[in-house]
Amino acid sequence: MDRKKIVQRHNPELHKWDPLSPFSVGNGEFAFSADITGLQTFPEQYEVPLGTQSNWGWHYTGGHGKFTDQDAEYQMFETHGRLVGYPMKPGDKAEAYHWLRMNPHRLQLGRISFRFLLESGETAEAGDVANISQKLDLWTGVLTSEYTVQGIPVHVKTVCDPSSDAIGVRVASGLIGQGRLQVFVRFPAPDMTNTSWAKAVFPDWDHDDRHRTELREGSDNGALLERTMDEDAYEARWTWSAGRLERTGAHEFTLFPSAGEGDSLQFSIGFAPKSPQLASVDEMITASSLHWEKFWLSGAAIDFSGSSDPRAYELERRVVLSQFLCAMHSGGSLPPQETGLMYNSWFGKAHLEMHWWHASHFPLWGREDILLRSMDWYTRILPVAFDLAQSQGYEGARWPKMVDFEGKPCPSPVAPGLIWQQPHPIALAELCYKAEPTQELLERFREIVYASADFMVSFAHWDETKRVYDLGPPLIPAQECHPLAGSKNPPYELEYWKYGLEIAVRWAERLQETPDPKWAEVAGAMAEPPQAEGVYLAHELCPDTFTAKNHDHPSMLGALGILPGTRIDRDVMLNTLLKVKEVWKWGSAWGWDFPMCAMTAARLGEPDLAVDFLLMDAAKNTYLTNGHNYQRPGLSAYLPGNGGVLTAIAMMAAGWEGGSQAQNPGFPQDGSWSVKWEGLKPWL
């Protein structure tokens, strides 16, 4: 396959301002998002912030220990004869509730911008930029931006160093020789600006007294800037080819290029907790080109170019761009936030129930090494998960939902009640093992698998009358619109409990150890997934699933599709899928719901329906010019949707264990789809 041709025919391009589609360069641990100038010159043109973010850059307002988990108010819920506390509401401790929810939050490390001067000496505005042509070369990771300011061309190349948290920029323009092009770096205040993350996504540029920016080292060609905020600090190093640096604001430094040096400028800027190291721009471009070429030449590839279905090109575009975006934003050492390294959603924190959607595709595409980068994080936070389970009277490790980089949970009206993230580490470890079936890998994730299973056994409740194990109450299903105290036995979670516990048994057998007999006992006696009138319900206590509750995630479908569905009646699930398609309020769904439905349709032998779901015309199934999955104003990047597309495509092309042996079983077999691929691995 001509992989380079497949990739580069989907290089995203812009020829006008697009307030929803800034392009980013990054490396999995760090990313920089730019406007059409190649830097962050006119951020006000965009609906969301233009971020410079890392996996290490976090801040605690007022210091690390201002509040602890014990400072939140816990609401008590009856749990099979005992009370268990969950921090769901602020109560009388609103300050602690909101502080814990917002802290620590991921930092905007700095805005890096051009300042263009008009012939009059005034500063140019966005409308003064014309003749726009911007392209992101996915094969090299280099962003090229061309435009004019008052008729004078500007040519910019922007690149991220694949091995450090730094960008390199090369500029060519007659504006430099005329002294009409400057570059400045400005640092925002570190705090969140609102208790609602949707209103706090933009950095705070007003409170200069809340932080310090000091020039620690300076020379003719470089500077080291030190940032201090409460108890947190980091440094920024800046080097340039020629020019002088001046402080032009309390937290702003401007580079004035040397006019006598001609019409070109090169500079590099890097960030680190301490002493950033910088390569030259040329070195970064070379390293980025090698890095991304290696990425594209490794793992799997797929080609839809021979298809007659007019939707094929768009699906291929989504697949190519999603690979790039997931590697850049979801391929680091931490489970990512849902907007990756673009800007803060939910205060920059990760949602662990989404880690599966961000990353399950990596092993299927032959890139299990990328998933392994974040899997070791679970081992590091095991003490947190053990403490959470113990605090609620359970055994094993309970994985929280909305977490910071140390895995600490936070109060939330929903997060503490979710359970579907619990089997994720087991399922992800299993995907890694299938891709790399070694003794070393079994031992590496042994404790994660066992501790996860121990909690699952402890959480399941034996119903002596029905002779089954129930889940909840209290719990909130993946479909989050249900009450904690009134939800019981959601089908997806029931199937996932069985699946996860069976993998734990298998894991012990591979290690030639004796599995806990409770794992198999509970797995074999889970309650039947609830149904009524020939369709599966959201949960056992929800008879109005398809009337009052036909919104948010139709997560009952995940029991057969995402999972093998060993306790699922296929005819009932097909009825459920068709009912969901007919009555669901798709404007309320989320980006990963569409690939989830496609996976269910594929496993049910409905490939036409699978493609229809994957490409459904719905606002939250929109994929922008930059490839990001748009959800709503303020949430124009939603990486679980991108990851879901890649998982669904791998399943539809390579099939699934125990499934049809037909080629490309999840795609229509009428000749309208030509699907050529290499390197994909079958699904569960």
C-alpha positions as CSV (number, residue, x, y, z in Angstrom):
1,M,0.0,0.0,0.0
2,D,1.2,3.5,-0.8
3,R,0.8,4.8,2.8
4,K,2.3,8.2,2.1
5,K,-0.3,8.8,-0.7
6,I,-3.2,7.7,1.6
7,V,-2.0,9.9,4.4
8,Q,-1.1,13.0,2.4
9,R,-4.3,13.1,0.4
10,H,-5.9,14.1,3.7
11,N,-3.5,16.8,4.8
12,P,-5.8,19.4,6.2
13,E,-5.8,22.8,4.5
14,L,-7.3,26.2,5.3
15,H,-7.7,29.2,2.9
16,K,-9.7,31.3,5.3
17,W,-10.3,31.8,9.0
18,D,-12.0,28.8,10.6
19,P,-13.0,29.6,14.3
20,L,-13.4,25.9,15.0
21,S,-10.3,24.3,13.4
22,P,-6.9,25.5,14.7
23,F,-4.2,23.1,13.7
24,S,-1.8,21.6,16.3
25,V,1.7,20.1,16.4
26,G,2.7,17.9,19.2
27,N,4.3,14.6,20.4
28,G,1.9,12.9,22.9
29,E,3.3,14.7,25.9
30,F,3.0,18.3,24.6
31,A,1.1,20.2,21.9
32,F,0.9,23.7,20.5
33,S,-2.2,24.9,18.7
34,A,-1.9,27.7,16.1
35,D,-4.1,30.0,14.2
36,I,-3.6,30.7,10.5
37,T,-0.4,32.7,11.1
38,G,1.4,29.6,12.4
39,L,1.5,31.0,15.9
40,Q,-1.2,32.1,18.4
41,T,-1.4,35.7,17.0
42,F,-5.2,36.2,17.0
43,P,-6.7,33.9,19.6
44,E,-9.9,36.0,19.7
45,Q,-10.8,34.6,16.3
46,Y,-11.4,31.1,17.8
47,E,-14.3,29.7,19.7
48,V,-11.9,27.9,22.1
49,P,-8.4,28.7,23.4
50,L,-5.3,28.1,21.4
51,G,-3.5,26.0,23.9
52,T,0.2,25.3,24.7
53,Q,-0.2,22.3,27.1
54,S,1.8,19.5,28.5
55,N,1.2,16.4,30.7
56,W,3.4,17.8,33.5
57,G,2.1,21.4,33.7
58,W,-0.4,21.6,36.5
59,H,-1.4,24.2,39.1
60,Y,-3.0,24.2,42.5
61,T,-4.7,27.5,43.4
62,G,-3.5,28.7,46.8
63,G,-1.2,25.7,47.2
64,H,-1.3,21.9,47.0
65,G,-2.9,21.2,50.4
66,K,-5.5,23.9,50.6
67,F,-8.2,21.2,50.7
68,T,-8.2,17.5,50.9
69,D,-10.8,14.8,50.1
70,Q,-11.9,14.9,53.8
71,D,-12.9,18.5,53.4
72,A,-15.7,17.7,50.9
73,E,-19.2,16.9,52.0
74,Y,-20.3,13.3,51.4
75,Q,-23.9,12.2,50.7
76,M,-24.8,8.8,52.2
77,F,-26.5,6.2,50.1
78,E,-28.1,3.0,51.3
79,T,-26.0,0.1,49.9
80,H,-27.5,-3.3,50.7
81,G,-27.8,-2.7,54.4
82,R,-25.1,-0.2,55.0
83,L,-24.4,3.4,54.1
84,V,-21.7,4.5,51.6
85,G,-20.7,8.1,51.0
86,Y,-20.2,9.9,47.7
87,P,-19.2,13.5,47.2
88,M,-22.0,14.4,44.8
89,K,-23.1,17.9,45.9
90,P,-21.4,20.9,47.4
91,G,-23.7,21.0,50.5
92,D,-22.3,23.2,53.2
93,K,-18.8,22.9,52.0
94,A,-19.1,24.6,48.6
95,E,-15.6,26.1,48.7
96,A,-13.9,22.8,49.2
97,Y,-16.2,21.1,46.7
98,H,-15.3,23.5,43.9
99,W,-11.7,23.8,44.8
100,L,-11.2,20.0,44.7
101,R,-13.1,19.8,41.4
102,M,-10.9,22.5,39.8
103,N,-7.6,21.6,41.3
104,P,-5.1,20.8,40.2
105,H,-5.9,22.1,36.7
106,R,-3.8,21.9,33.6
107,L,-1.8,25.0,32.7
108,Q,-1.8,27.1,29.5
109,L,2.0,27.3,29.5
110,G,2.2,30.4,27.4
111,R,0.8,32.2,24.3
112,I,3.4,32.5,21.5
113,S,2.4,35.1,18.9
114,F,3.4,37.4,16.1
115,R,2.8,41.1,16.3
116,F,2.6,42.7,12.8
117,L,2.9,46.4,12.3
118,L,1.1,48.2,9.5
119,E,2.8,51.0,7.5
120,S,1.1,53.5,9.8
121,G,2.9,51.9,12.8
122,E,-0.4,50.5,14.2
123,T,-0.7,46.9,15.2
124,A,-2.3,44.8,12.5
125,E,-5.6,43.0,13.2
126,A,-6.9,39.7,11.9
127,G,-8.7,41.4,9.0
128,D,-5.3,42.7,7.8
129,V,-4.2,39.1,7.1
130,A,-5.1,38.1,3.5
131,N,-4.3,35.4,0.9
132,I,-4.4,32.7,3.5
133,S,-3.0,29.2,2.6
134,Q,-2.2,26.9,5.5
135,K,-1.5,23.2,5.4
136,L,-0.5,20.6,8.0
137,D,1.7,17.8,6.5
138,L,0.6,14.7,8.4
139,W,3.6,12.8,7.1
140,T,6.1,15.1,8.6
141,G,4.2,16.9,11.3
142,V,5.2,20.3,9.9
143,L,2.7,23.1,9.7
144,T,3.2,25.6,6.8
145,S,1.3,28.9,6.9
146,E,1.4,31.4,4.0
147,Y,-0.4,34.8,3.9
148,T,0.1,38.5,3.3
149,V,0.0,41.5,5.5
150,Q,-0.7,44.7,3.5
151,G,0.4,42.8,0.4
152,I,3.8,41.6,1.9
153,P,4.1,37.8,1.9
154,V,4.8,35.9,5.2
155,H,5.9,32.3,5.1
156,V,6.0,30.3,8.4
157,K,6.9,26.8,9.3
158,T,5.9,25.5,12.7
159,V,7.1,22.2,14.2
160,C,7.1,20.3,17.5
161,D,10.2,18.5,18.7
162,P,9.2,14.9,19.1
163,S,11.4,14.4,22.0
164,S,10.9,17.6,24.1
165,D,8.2,20.0,24.9
166,A,9.3,22.6,22.4
167,I,8.4,24.2,19.1
168,G,10.6,25.5,16.4
169,V,9.5,28.3,14.0
170,R,11.0,29.5,10.7
171,V,9.8,32.8,9.3
172,A,10.5,34.4,5.9
173,S,9.0,37.8,5.2
174,G,9.9,41.3,3.9
175,L,8.2,42.6,7.1
176,I,11.3,41.5,9.1
177,G,13.7,43.7,7.2
178,Q,11.2,46.6,7.6
179,G,11.0,46.1,11.3
180,R,7.3,45.3,11.1
181,L,7.3,41.8,12.5
182,Q,7.8,41.0,16.1
183,V,7.3,37.8,18.2
184,F,6.0,37.9,21.8
185,V,5.4,35.4,24.5
186,R,2.8,36.2,27.1
187,F,1.9,34.2,30.2
188,P,-1.6,34.1,31.7
189,A,-2.6,33.9,35.4
190,P,-2.8,30.3,36.5
191,D,-6.3,30.1,38.1
192,M,-9.6,28.8,36.8
193,T,-12.0,31.6,36.2
194,N,-15.3,29.9,36.9
195,T,-16.6,26.9,38.8
196,S,-18.1,25.6,35.6
197,W,-15.4,24.3,33.3
198,A,-17.4,25.3,30.2
199,K,-17.1,28.9,31.3
200,A,-13.5,28.6,32.5
201,V,-11.8,27.3,29.4
202,F,-10.2,30.6,28.5
203,P,-7.0,31.6,30.3
204,D,-7.2,34.5,32.8
205,W,-5.2,37.4,31.4
206,D,-6.1,40.0,34.1
207,H,-4.7,39.0,37.4
208,D,-1.0,39.9,37.0
209,D,-0.5,39.8,40.7
210,R,-1.3,36.0,40.9
211,H,2.0,34.9,39.3
212,R,5.6,36.0,38.6
213,T,7.6,35.9,35.4
214,E,11.3,36.5,35.7
215,L,14.2,36.7,33.2
216,R,16.8,34.4,34.8
217,E,19.3,34.2,31.9
218,G,19.7,36.4,28.9
219,S,22.0,36.7,25.9
220,D,22.1,38.0,22.4
221,N,20.5,34.8,21.1
222,G,18.5,33.3,24.0
223,A,16.8,33.7,27.4
224,L,15.5,31.6,30.3
225,L,12.2,32.7,31.8
226,E,11.1,31.4,35.2
227,R,7.4,31.1,36.0
228,T,6.1,31.0,39.6
229,M,2.5,30.5,40.7
230,D,1.7,29.8,44.4
231,E,3.7,26.6,45.1
232,D,4.1,25.7,41.4
233,A,6.8,26.7,38.9
234,Y,8.2,25.9,35.5
235,E,10.6,27.4,33.1
236,A,10.6,28.5,29.4
237,R,13.7,28.7,27.3
238,W,13.8,30.8,24.1
239,T,16.5,30.9,21.5
240,W,16.6,32.9,18.2
241,S,18.8,33.5,15.2
242,A,19.1,37.3,15.6
243,G,17.4,40.0,17.6
244,R,16.9,41.5,21.0
245,L,14.5,40.6,23.8
246,E,12.6,43.2,25.8
247,R,10.1,42.9,28.6
248,T,6.9,44.5,27.2
249,G,4.5,43.7,30.0
250,A,4.3,42.3,33.5
251,H,4.2,38.8,31.9
252,E,5.1,39.5,28.3
253,F,8.5,39.5,26.5
254,T,8.9,40.6,22.9
255,L,11.6,39.6,20.4
256,F,12.6,42.3,18.0
257,P,14.3,40.7,15.0
258,S,17.5,42.4,13.7
259,A,16.4,44.2,10.6
260,G,19.9,44.1,9.3
261,E,20.0,40.3,9.3
262,G,17.7,40.1,6.2
263,D,14.2,38.8,5.8
264,S,14.3,35.6,7.8
265,L,14.1,34.5,11.4
266,Q,14.3,31.2,13.3
267,F,13.5,30.6,16.9
268,S,12.7,27.8,19.3
269,I,10.8,27.9,22.5
270,G,10.6,25.0,25.0
271,F,9.0,24.4,28.4
272,A,9.9,22.1,31.3
273,P,9.6,22.0,35.1
274,K,13.3,22.9,35.1
275,S,16.0,23.8,32.5
276,P,14.3,23.1,29.1
277,Q,16.7,21.9,26.5
278,L,16.3,23.1,22.9
279,A,17.2,21.8,19.5
280,S,17.6,24.1,16.5
281,V,14.7,24.5,14.1
282,D,16.4,22.5,11.4
283,E,17.0,19.7,13.9
284,M,13.4,19.8,15.0
285,I,12.1,19.6,11.4
286,T,14.3,16.6,10.6
287,A,13.4,14.8,13.8
288,S,9.6,15.5,13.3
289,S,9.8,14.2,9.8
290,L,11.5,11.0,10.9
291,H,9.1,10.6,13.8
292,W,5.9,10.9,11.8
293,E,7.2,8.9,8.9
294,K,8.0,6.1,11.3
295,F,4.6,6.4,12.9
296,W,2.8,6.0,9.5
297,L,5.0,3.2,8.3
298,S,4.5,1.2,11.4
299,G,1.3,-0.4,12.5
300,A,-1.8,-0.7,10.2
301,A,-3.2,1.2,7.2
302,I,-6.5,1.2,5.4
303,D,-7.5,2.4,1.9
304,F,-11.1,3.1,0.8
305,S,-10.2,4.8,-2.5
306,G,-11.7,2.1,-4.7
307,S,-15.2,2.5,-3.2
308,S,-18.2,3.7,-5.1
309,D,-20.0,4.8,-2.0
310,P,-19.7,8.6,-2.0
311,R,-19.1,8.6,1.8
312,A,-15.9,6.6,1.5
313,Y,-13.6,9.5,1.1
314,E,-15.0,11.2,4.2
315,L,-14.6,8.1,6.3
316,E,-11.0,7.6,5.1
317,R,-10.3,11.3,6.0
318,R,-11.7,10.7,9.5
319,V,-9.6,7.6,9.9
320,V,-6.3,9.2,8.8
321,L,-6.8,12.4,10.8
322,S,-7.9,10.4,13.9
323,Q,-4.7,8.4,13.9
324,F,-2.7,11.6,13.9
325,L,-4.8,13.3,16.5
326,C,-4.9,10.3,18.9
327,A,-1.1,9.8,18.7
328,M,-0.6,13.5,19.4
329,H,-3.2,14.1,22.1
330,S,-4.0,10.6,23.5
331,G,-0.7,8.9,23.2
332,G,1.2,10.1,26.2
333,S,2.1,8.9,29.7
334,L,-1.2,9.9,31.2
335,P,-4.8,9.1,30.3
336,P,-5.8,12.3,28.4
337,Q,-8.5,14.8,29.0
338,E,-11.2,14.6,26.4
339,T,-9.9,17.6,24.5
340,G,-6.3,16.2,24.7
341,L,-3.6,18.9,24.8
342,M,-5.8,21.4,22.9
343,Y,-7.3,23.3,25.8
344,N,-8.9,22.5,29.2
345,S,-12.2,20.6,29.4
346,W,-13.4,19.6,32.8
347,F,-10.4,21.6,34.3
348,G,-7.9,19.6,32.3
349,K,-8.7,16.4,34.2
350,A,-8.9,12.9,32.7
351,H,-12.1,10.9,32.6
352,L,-11.0,7.3,33.1
353,E,-14.2,5.9,31.6
354,M,-13.0,7.6,28.4
355,H,-9.5,6.1,28.5
356,W,-10.8,3.0,26.7
357,W,-12.2,5.2,23.9
358,H,-9.1,7.2,23.6
359,A,-6.7,4.3,23.4
360,S,-8.3,0.8,22.8
361,H,-7.6,1.2,19.1
362,F,-3.8,1.4,19.4
363,P,-3.2,-2.3,19.8
364,L,-5.7,-3.1,17.0
365,W,-3.7,-0.8,14.7
366,G,-0.4,-2.4,15.7
367,R,0.6,0.5,17.9
368,E,0.3,-1.1,21.4
369,D,3.5,0.6,22.4
370,I,1.5,3.9,22.5
371,L,-1.1,2.4,24.8
372,L,1.6,1.0,27.1
373,R,2.8,4.5,27.8
374,S,-0.3,5.3,29.8
375,M,-1.0,1.8,31.2
376,D,1.8,2.0,33.8
377,W,0.1,5.0,35.2
378,Y,-2.5,2.7,36.7
379,T,0.3,0.9,38.6
380,R,1.5,4.2,40.0
381,I,-2.0,5.3,41.3
382,L,-2.9,1.9,42.7
383,P,-2.6,3.2,46.3
384,V,-5.3,5.9,45.5
385,A,-7.6,3.2,44.0
386,F,-7.0,0.9,47.0
387,D,-7.8,3.8,49.4
388,L,-11.0,4.7,47.5
389,A,-12.3,1.2,47.7
390,Q,-11.4,0.8,51.3
391,S,-13.1,4.1,52.2
392,Q,-16.4,2.7,50.9
393,G,-16.0,-0.7,52.5
394,Y,-15.0,-2.6,49.4
395,E,-12.0,-4.8,48.6
396,G,-9.5,-4.4,45.8
397,A,-8.9,-1.2,43.8
398,R,-11.8,1.1,42.8
399,W,-10.7,3.2,39.8
400,P,-12.1,6.7,40.1
401,K,-13.7,8.6,37.2
402,M,-12.6,12.2,37.0
403,V,-8.9,12.5,38.1
404,D,-5.8,14.6,38.1
405,F,-2.3,13.4,37.1
406,E,-1.9,11.6,40.4
407,G,-5.2,9.7,40.0
408,K,-7.0,11.5,42.8
409,P,-10.8,11.7,42.4
410,C,-12.7,14.8,42.8
411,P,-16.3,15.7,43.8
412,S,-18.8,15.7,41.0
413,P,-22.6,15.4,40.5
414,V,-21.9,12.3,38.4
415,A,-18.3,11.1,38.5
416,P,-18.2,9.3,41.9
417,G,-21.2,7.1,40.9
418,L,-19.9,5.6,37.6
419,I,-18.5,2.1,37.5
420,W,-17.9,1.3,33.9
421,Q,-14.3,2.5,34.1
422,Q,-13.6,-0.3,36.6
423,P,-13.0,-3.2,34.0
424,H,-11.1,-0.8,31.6
425,P,-7.6,-1.6,32.9
426,I,-8.3,-5.3,32.6
427,A,-9.6,-4.9,29.1
428,L,-6.8,-2.6,28.0
429,A,-4.2,-4.9,29.5
430,E,-5.8,-7.8,27.6
431,L,-5.5,-5.9,24.4
432,C,-1.8,-5.3,25.1
433,Y,-1.3,-8.9,25.9
434,K,-2.9,-10.2,22.7
435,A,-0.6,-7.8,20.8
436,E,2.4,-8.9,22.8
437,P,1.8,-12.2,24.5
438,T,4.8,-12.3,26.8
439,Q,5.4,-13.4,30.4
440,E,6.9,-10.0,31.1
441,L,3.6,-8.2,30.2
442,L,1.5,-10.6,32.3
443,E,3.7,-9.8,35.3
444,R,3.7,-6.1,34.5
445,F,0.0,-5.8,34.8
446,R,-0.8,-8.6,37.2
447,E,-1.6,-6.4,40.2
448,I,-3.8,-4.1,38.1
449,V,-5.8,-7.0,36.8
450,Y,-6.2,-8.8,40.1
451,A,-7.0,-5.6,42.2
452,S,-9.6,-4.5,39.6
453,A,-11.2,-7.9,39.8
454,D,-11.2,-8.0,43.6
455,F,-13.2,-4.8,43.7
456,M,-15.6,-6.0,41.1
457,V,-16.4,-9.1,43.2
458,S,-16.7,-7.0,46.3
459,F,-19.1,-4.5,44.6
460,A,-21.4,-7.2,43.1
461,H,-24.3,-8.0,45.5
462,W,-25.7,-11.5,45.9
463,D,-29.5,-11.7,45.6
464,E,-30.4,-14.8,47.6
465,T,-33.9,-14.9,46.2
466,K,-33.0,-14.6,42.5
467,R,-29.7,-16.5,43.0
468,V,-27.8,-13.9,40.9
469,Y,-25.2,-11.1,41.5
470,D,-26.6,-7.6,41.0
471,L,-24.9,-4.3,40.3
472,G,-26.3,-1.4,42.3
473,P,-27.9,0.5,43.5
474,P,-26.1,2.8,44.1
475,L,-24.5,3.3,40.7
476,I,-24.8,5.6,37.7
477,P,-24.7,3.7,34.3
478,A,-22.6,4.9,31.4
479,Q,-25.8,6.7,30.3
480,E,-25.3,9.4,33.0
481,C,-28.9,10.7,33.1
482,H,-29.9,8.1,35.7
483,P,-30.0,8.6,39.5
484,L,-27.3,7.1,41.7
485,A,-29.8,5.7,44.2
486,G,-32.3,4.4,41.6
487,S,-30.2,2.5,39.0
488,K,-29.7,-1.3,39.0
489,N,-28.2,-3.8,36.6
490,P,-27.5,-1.8,33.4
491,P,-26.9,-4.3,30.6
492,Y,-23.5,-3.0,29.4
493,E,-22.0,-3.0,33.0
494,L,-23.4,-6.5,33.7
495,E,-21.7,-7.9,30.5
496,Y,-18.6,-5.9,31.2
497,W,-18.4,-7.3,34.8
498,K,-18.6,-10.9,33.4
499,Y,-16.1,-10.2,30.7
500,G,-13.6,-8.5,33.0
501,L,-13.7,-11.2,35.7
502,E,-13.3,-13.9,33.1
503,I,-10.2,-12.2,31.8
504,A,-8.8,-12.0,35.3
505,V,-9.3,-15.8,35.6
506,R,-7.5,-16.3,32.3
507,W,-4.7,-13.9,33.4
508,A,-4.0,-16.0,36.5
509,E,-4.0,-19.2,34.5
510,R,-1.5,-17.8,32.1
511,L,0.7,-16.9,35.0
512,Q,0.2,-20.5,36.3
513,E,-1.4,-19.1,39.5
514,T,-4.6,-20.1,41.1
515,P,-7.3,-17.5,40.4
516,D,-9.6,-16.3,43.1
517,P,-12.6,-18.7,42.9
518,K,-14.9,-15.7,43.5
519,W,-13.9,-14.3,40.1
520,A,-15.4,-17.2,38.2
521,E,-18.3,-17.5,40.6
522,V,-19.5,-13.9,40.2
523,A,-18.8,-13.9,36.5
524,G,-21.0,-17.0,36.0
525,A,-23.9,-15.7,38.0
526,M,-24.4,-12.1,37.0
527,A,-28.0,-11.0,36.7
528,E,-29.7,-11.2,33.3
529,P,-29.6,-8.0,31.3
530,P,-33.0,-6.5,31.8
531,Q,-35.5,-6.3,28.9
532,A,-39.1,-5.5,28.3
533,E,-41.3,-5.8,25.2
534,G,-38.5,-7.3,23.2
535,V,-35.8,-4.6,23.8
536,Y,-33.1,-4.1,26.4
537,L,-33.6,-1.4,29.0
538,A,-31.2,1.2,30.2
539,H,-31.3,-0.7,33.6
540,E,-33.7,-2.8,35.6
541,L,-35.5,0.2,37.2
542,C,-36.0,2.1,33.9
543,P,-39.2,1.1,32.1
544,D,-39.3,4.5,30.3
545,T,-35.9,3.9,28.5
546,F,-37.2,4.8,25.1
547,T,-39.5,7.6,26.1
548,A,-38.4,9.8,29.0
549,K,-34.8,8.5,29.0
550,N,-34.1,8.3,25.2
551,H,-31.1,10.7,25.4
552,D,-27.4,10.8,26.3
553,H,-25.6,7.5,25.6
554,P,-27.6,4.5,24.4
555,S,-25.1,2.4,26.4
556,M,-27.1,-0.8,26.6
557,L,-25.9,-1.4,23.0
558,G,-22.3,-1.8,24.3
559,A,-23.2,-5.1,25.8
560,L,-23.0,-6.6,22.3
561,G,-20.6,-4.8,20.0
562,I,-18.0,-3.4,22.3
563,L,-18.2,-6.7,24.2
564,P,-18.9,-10.2,23.0
565,G,-22.4,-10.3,24.5
566,T,-22.3,-13.8,25.9
567,R,-25.4,-13.1,28.0
568,I,-27.2,-11.2,25.2
569,D,-30.0,-12.4,23.0
570,R,-29.1,-11.3,19.5
571,D,-32.6,-10.8,18.3
572,V,-33.5,-8.7,21.3
573,M,-30.3,-6.6,20.8
574,L,-31.2,-6.1,17.1
575,N,-34.6,-4.9,18.1
576,T,-32.9,-2.6,20.6
577,L,-30.5,-1.2,18.0
578,L,-33.4,-0.5,15.6
579,K,-35.4,1.1,18.3
580,V,-32.5,3.3,19.3
581,K,-32.0,4.4,15.7
582,E,-35.7,5.3,15.5
583,V,-36.4,7.2,18.7
584,W,-33.1,8.3,20.2
585,K,-32.5,12.0,20.6
586,W,-29.2,12.1,18.6
587,G,-28.6,15.7,19.4
588,S,-28.0,14.6,23.0
589,A,-25.7,11.7,22.2
590,W,-21.9,12.0,22.3
591,G,-19.2,11.3,19.7
592,W,-18.4,7.8,20.8
593,D,-22.0,6.7,20.6
594,F,-21.9,6.5,16.8
595,P,-19.0,4.1,16.6
596,M,-20.5,2.1,19.5
597,C,-23.7,1.7,17.5
598,A,-21.6,0.7,14.4
599,M,-19.8,-2.0,16.4
600,T,-23.2,-3.4,17.6
601,A,-24.6,-3.4,14.1
602,A,-21.4,-5.1,12.7
603,R,-21.5,-7.9,15.2
604,L,-25.2,-8.4,14.5
605,G,-24.5,-8.9,10.8
606,E,-25.9,-5.5,9.7
607,P,-22.9,-3.9,7.8
608,D,-25.1,-1.4,6.0
609,L,-26.4,-0.2,9.3
610,A,-22.9,-0.1,10.7
611,V,-21.7,2.3,8.1
612,D,-24.9,4.4,8.4
613,F,-24.3,4.8,12.1
614,L,-20.6,5.6,11.6
615,L,-21.5,8.4,9.2
616,M,-24.8,9.5,10.6
617,D,-25.6,13.2,9.8
618,A,-25.7,14.5,13.4
619,A,-24.1,17.5,15.0
620,K,-22.1,15.5,17.5
621,N,-20.9,13.2,14.7
622,T,-19.3,16.1,12.9
623,Y,-15.5,16.0,12.1
624,L,-14.0,19.4,11.5
625,T,-11.3,20.4,8.9
626,N,-8.6,19.7,11.5
627,G,-10.1,16.2,12.1
628,H,-11.5,16.9,15.6
629,N,-14.9,15.5,16.6
630,Y,-17.2,18.6,17.2
631,Q,-19.7,18.3,20.0
632,R,-21.1,21.7,20.8
633,P,-20.0,25.3,21.3
634,G,-17.0,25.3,23.6
635,L,-16.3,21.6,23.0
636,S,-15.1,21.5,19.4
637,A,-12.5,18.7,20.2
638,Y,-13.7,15.4,21.6
639,L,-11.1,12.7,21.2
640,P,-13.2,9.7,22.4
641,G,-15.1,10.1,19.1
642,N,-11.8,9.9,17.1
643,G,-10.6,6.9,19.0
644,G,-14.0,5.2,18.7
645,V,-13.9,5.6,14.9
646,L,-10.5,3.8,14.8
647,T,-11.7,1.0,17.0
648,A,-14.9,0.5,15.0
649,I,-13.1,0.5,11.7
650,A,-10.6,-2.1,12.9
651,M,-13.4,-4.3,14.0
652,M,-15.4,-3.8,10.8
653,A,-12.4,-4.6,8.6
654,A,-10.5,-7.3,10.5
655,G,-13.5,-8.8,12.2
656,W,-13.7,-10.1,15.8
657,E,-12.9,-13.3,17.6
658,G,-15.5,-16.0,16.9
659,G,-17.2,-13.9,14.2
660,S,-17.7,-14.2,10.5
661,Q,-14.7,-15.2,8.5
662,A,-15.8,-13.0,5.6
663,Q,-13.5,-10.3,4.4
664,N,-14.3,-6.9,5.9
665,P,-17.4,-8.3,7.7
666,G,-18.5,-5.0,9.0
667,F,-18.7,-3.4,5.6
668,P,-21.5,-3.8,3.0
669,Q,-20.8,-6.8,0.7
670,D,-22.6,-5.4,-2.4
671,G,-19.4,-4.1,-4.0
672,S,-20.0,-0.4,-3.0
673,W,-17.1,-0.6,-0.6
674,S,-13.5,-1.4,-1.5
675,V,-11.6,-1.8,1.7
676,K,-7.9,-2.7,1.5
677,W,-5.9,-2.9,4.6
678,E,-2.8,-4.3,6.3
679,G,-1.8,-4.8,9.8
680,L,-5.2,-4.6,11.6
681,K,-6.0,-7.0,14.4
682,P,-9.4,-8.6,15.1
683,W,-11.6,-7.3,17.9
684,L,-12.6,-9.2,21.0
